[in-house]
């Protein structure tokens, strides 16, 4: 039973990353502010905390599907993502010319 729960949770993360790519695709090649992205996802019934959205964007950035603009928040001593955009590689993923087991549409 625990295996099914883990697989279901993994699928949810994959779908959320796919939804982020879908939203970023709508404004390609322009940057979307972090808040705009968060609100667009909420409108698609995917409310995400700041931490969760930063985690998903970091995955997409590390895989070179998205680029993120950051600033250093001195109060919390952390880098914050303030905007994101889809890359050309992200377009190929969206068009299903590339596959990634961690992103589902």
HELIX and SHEET records of a PDB file:
HELIX    1   1 UNK A    2  UNK A   26  1                                  25    
HELIX    2   2 UNK A   34  UNK A   43  1                                  10    
HELIX    3   3 UNK A   50  UNK A   62  1                                  13    
HELIX    4   4 UNK A   88  UNK A   94  1                                   7    
SHEET    1   A 3 UNK A  32  UNK A  33  0                                        
SHEET    2   A 3 UNK A  78  UNK A  86 -1                                        
SHEET    3   A 3 UNK A  66  UNK A  73 -1                                        
END                                                                             
